[in-house]
Amino acid sequence: MSKVGFIGTGVMGLPMARNLIKGGHTVSAYDLNPDALVTIRQDGGTVAASAKEAATGADFVITMLPNGDHVLAATFGPDGALDGLAEDSLLIDMSTILPTVTDQIAARLKDHGRRMVDAPVGRTSQHATDGTLLIMAGGEAADIERARPLFACMGDTIIHCGPAGSGARMKLVNNYLAIAANVVTAEALTLAERSGLDRTLAIEVMNGTTAGRGHLATTYPAKVLQGDLTPGFMVDLAHKDMGLALDLGADLEVPLALGAIARQIYAIAQTQGRGRADWTAILPTLRQLAGLR
């Protein structure tokens, strides 16, 4: 088993550190909030007085902090982890931060002869407690494999996303879809309720269609990702039906901001000559706008 310095024992970090202890690893934890460390000591871990102390003698140092500035300070600031990090130690940043900051941290560590894996997590604090997080790891394959026993204590799905920085990028892409989908889901449920529909029945209907099952699990694998844009449901019809839904929302004074923006994207697809293509042609429409070949 390994010795782990764990920096940042907040809502997600605390249960992650506890699961490492349960997995038999020796954990020395540090957090600016001493109250967050009480449970660590009760579980058999030790409490460090600084990030440097947590890192000293550790095989791995894990940072799980609110933002990039915190990770930079904990790693490179006074009494930072770098001061205690041995040459053969591995720093694993599991925070959700800007990928450019991840790149900066990796480059600075490399200048000091140290290695890094970025491994932000998906799912919720309950999954963190249960040890069933999804971990998106970026870094060298050998470093990912070395860290895998730790990851296995904290998550049940570990995906190597590519070189250092790939985990941070994958996390933001994942969060973008989840966070935007949350808003459009709320819009749809509000429109249903304002229309006088039973919300439970509306959910039952949507769970039986692409609306609830999700494009990544239904239409995309069957159509655009196969290079097939023969229409199952045309862009022209999607544009028309979204217009009808927006008209209904306007009549009922229901704000449908994401729906309005989506209709504009369908209109762009039409101007690109994709009106009679499958509605998944929105993907090549946006790829074209992004300058992708």
C-alpha positions in Angstrom: 0.0 0.0 0.0 1.1 3.6 -0.6 1.6 6.7 1.4 -0.7 9.5 0.1 -0.6 13.2 0.8 -4.2 14.5 0.3 -4.6 18.2 0.0 -8.2 19.5 0.1 -10.8 17.7 2.2 -14.0 19.4 1.2 -17.3 18.0 0.1 -15.7 15.7 -2.5 -12.2 15.4 -1.1 -13.1 14.2 2.4 -14.9 11.0 1.3 -12.3 10.4 -1.3 -9.5 10.6 1.3 -11.6 8.4 3.7 -11.9 5.7 1.0 -8.2 5.7 0.5 -7.8 5.0 4.2 -10.4 2.3 4.0 -8.4 0.8 1.1 -5.4 0.4 3.3 -3.4 3.4 2.2 -1.6 5.7 4.6 -3.1 9.2 4.3 -1.7 12.5 5.5 -4.3 15.2 4.8 -4.1 19.0 4.8 -6.8 21.6 4.5 -7.0 25.3 5.4 -10.2 24.4 7.4 -9.1 22.3 10.4 -12.7 21.2 11.0 -12.5 19.3 7.7 -9.7 17.2 9.0 -11.3 15.9 12.2 -12.9 12.9 10.4 -9.5 12.0 8.8 -7.9 11.6 12.2 -10.8 9.6 13.5 -10.6 7.3 10.5 -6.9 6.6 11.2 -5.3 9.1 8.9 -2.9 11.9 10.0 -3.2 15.6 9.8 -0.5 17.7 8.2 0.3 21.3 9.1 1.0 22.3 5.5 0.9 21.0 2.0 4.6 20.5 2.2 4.2 18.3 5.3 1.5 16.3 3.6 3.7 15.7 0.6 6.9 14.8 2.5 7.6 11.1 2.2 4.5 10.5 0.1 4.4 8.2 -2.9 1.4 10.2 -4.2 0.1 13.7 -3.6 -3.5 14.3 -4.5 -5.0 17.8 -4.7 -8.7 18.3 -4.7 -9.3 22.0 -4.5 -11.9 24.6 -5.6 -10.0 26.3 -8.4 -6.7 26.6 -10.2 -5.3 29.4 -8.0 -5.7 27.1 -5.0 -3.9 24.3 -6.8 -1.1 26.6 -7.8 -0.7 27.9 -4.3 -0.9 24.5 -2.7 1.7 23.1 -5.1 4.1 26.0 -5.6 3.4 28.5 -2.8 5.2 28.8 0.5 5.3 25.4 2.2 3.7 24.0 -0.9 3.7 20.4 -2.0 6.6 20.8 -4.4 8.9 21.5 -1.4 8.1 18.0 0.0 7.6 16.1 -3.3 10.3 13.4 -3.9 11.6 12.8 -7.4 9.8 9.5 -7.7 6.5 10.8 -6.2 3.5 11.5 -8.5 1.2 14.5 -8.1 -2.4 13.8 -9.0 -4.7 16.8 -9.4 -8.3 15.8 -9.2 -9.7 19.3 -9.1 -11.9 20.8 -11.8 -9.9 23.7 -13.1 -9.0 25.4 -16.4 -7.0 23.0 -18.7 -4.5 25.8 -19.4 -3.8 26.0 -15.6 -3.3 22.2 -15.7 -0.9 22.6 -18.5 1.0 25.2 -16.5 1.2 23.0 -13.4 2.4 20.0 -15.5 5.1 22.2 -17.2 6.4 23.7 -14.0 6.5 20.2 -12.3 8.4 18.9 -15.3 10.9 21.7 -14.9 11.6 20.4 -11.4 11.8 16.8 -12.5 8.4 15.8 -11.1 5.5 14.0 -12.8 1.8 14.8 -12.8 -1.5 13.2 -13.7 -4.7 15.2 -13.9 -7.7 13.2 -12.9 -10.9 15.1 -12.3 -14.0 13.2 -11.3 -17.5 12.8 -12.5 -20.7 12.0 -10.6 -21.8 13.3 -7.2 -20.7 13.6 -3.6 -22.8 10.5 -2.8 -20.7 8.6 -5.4 -17.6 10.0 -3.7 -18.8 8.5 -0.4 -19.6 5.2 -2.1 -16.3 5.0 -3.9 -18.1 4.9 -7.3 -16.8 8.0 -9.0 -15.9 8.2 -12.7 -12.3 9.3 -13.0 -11.1 11.0 -16.2 -7.3 10.7 -16.1 -4.7 12.5 -18.3 -1.1 11.6 -18.4 1.5 9.0 -19.3 0.1 5.5 -19.5 2.7 4.2 -16.9 1.7 7.0 -14.5 -2.0 6.2 -14.9 -1.3 2.5 -14.2 0.8 3.4 -11.2 -2.1 5.5 -9.8 -4.8 2.9 -10.6 -4.8 1.2 -7.2 -5.6 4.6 -5.7 -8.2 5.4 -8.3 -9.9 2.0 -7.6 -10.5 3.1 -4.0 -12.3 6.2 -5.1 -14.1 5.2 -8.3 -15.5 2.3 -10.3 -14.8 3.7 -13.7 -11.3 4.9 -14.7 -10.9 6.3 -18.2 -7.5 7.3 -19.6 -8.4 10.3 -21.7 -4.9 11.0 -23.2 -1.8 13.0 -22.3 -1.6 15.4 -19.4 -4.4 18.0 -19.5 -6.8 15.6 -21.3 -8.6 14.8 -18.1 -9.2 18.4 -17.3 -10.5 19.0 -20.8 -12.8 15.9 -20.8 -14.3 17.1 -17.4 -15.3 20.5 -18.9 -16.8 18.9 -22.0 -18.8 16.5 -19.8 -19.9 19.3 -17.5 -20.9 21.5 -20.3 -23.4 18.9 -21.6 -24.7 18.0 -18.2 -25.1 21.6 -17.0 -26.7 22.9 -20.3 -29.0 19.8 -20.4 -30.1 20.6 -16.8 -31.5 24.0 -18.0 -33.3 22.7 -21.1 -34.8 19.9 -18.9 -36.1 22.5 -16.5 -37.5 24.5 -19.5 -39.3 21.4 -20.8 -40.8 20.5 -17.4 -41.9 24.1 -16.8 -43.5 24.2 -20.3 -45.3 20.9 -19.6 -46.7 22.1 -16.2 -47.7 25.6 -17.5 -49.5 23.8 -20.4 -51.6 22.0 -17.8 -50.0 18.6 -18.3 -49.3 16.2 -15.5 -45.6 16.4 -14.9 -45.3 12.7 -14.0 -46.9 11.7 -17.3 -44.7 14.2 -19.2 -41.6 12.6 -17.6 -42.9 9.1 -18.6 -43.4 10.2 -22.2 -39.9 11.9 -22.4 -38.2 8.9 -20.8 -39.5 6.8 -23.7 -38.1 9.1 -26.4 -34.8 10.7 -27.4 -35.8 13.6 -25.1 -35.1 11.6 -22.0 -32.9 8.9 -23.3 -30.3 11.3 -24.7 -28.8 11.8 -28.1 -25.5 10.2 -27.2 -27.3 7.0 -26.4 -29.8 7.0 -29.3 -29.6 9.2 -32.4 -25.8 10.0 -32.6 -24.5 6.4 -32.6 -27.2 5.4 -35.1 -26.8 8.3 -37.5 -24.2 11.1 -37.6 -21.4 9.1 -35.9 -21.9 6.4 -38.6 -21.6 9.0 -41.3 -25.3 8.6 -42.1 -27.4 11.7 -42.4 -30.3 10.3 -44.3 -33.3 11.8 -42.4 -34.9 9.9 -39.5 -36.1 13.4 -38.5 -35.1 16.3 -40.7 -33.4 19.5 -39.6 -36.3 21.4 -41.4 -38.8 19.6 -39.2 -36.8 20.2 -36.0 -36.6 23.9 -36.9 -40.4 24.0 -37.5 -41.3 22.0 -34.3 -39.0 24.1 -32.1 -40.7 27.2 -33.5 -44.1 25.7 -32.5 -42.8 25.0 -29.0 -41.4 28.5 -28.7 -44.7 30.0 -29.8 -46.5 27.9 -27.1 -44.0 29.1 -24.5 -44.5 32.7 -25.6 -48.3 32.3 -25.2 -47.8 30.9 -21.7 -45.1 33.3 -20.7 -42.6 30.5 -20.2 -38.9 31.5 -20.7 -37.3 29.1 -23.2 -33.9 30.7 -23.7 -32.0 27.6 -24.7 -34.8 26.5 -27.1 -34.6 29.9 -28.8 -30.8 29.6 -29.3 -31.2 26.0 -30.5 -33.7 27.1 -33.2 -31.1 29.6 -34.4 -28.5 26.7 -34.8 -31.0 24.7 -36.8 -31.5 27.8 -39.0 -27.8 27.9 -39.6 -27.8 24.3 -40.6 -30.5 25.1 -43.1 -28.4 27.9 -44.6 -25.6 25.4 -45.0 -27.9 23.2 -47.1 -28.6 20.7 -44.4 -32.4 21.3 -44.0 -33.4 17.9 -45.4 -30.6 16.0 -43.5 -31.1 14.1 -40.3 -31.3 16.4 -37.3 -28.0 15.0 -36.0 -26.5 17.1 -38.8 -26.2 19.8 -36.2 -22.9 18.1 -35.3 -21.2 18.8 -38.7 -22.9 22.2 -38.7 -21.0 23.2 -35.5 -17.9 21.4 -36.6 -17.8 23.6 -39.7 -18.3 26.7 -37.6 -15.5 25.6 -35.4 -13.2 25.1 -38.4 -12.9 21.4 -38.0 -12.3 19.3 -41.1 
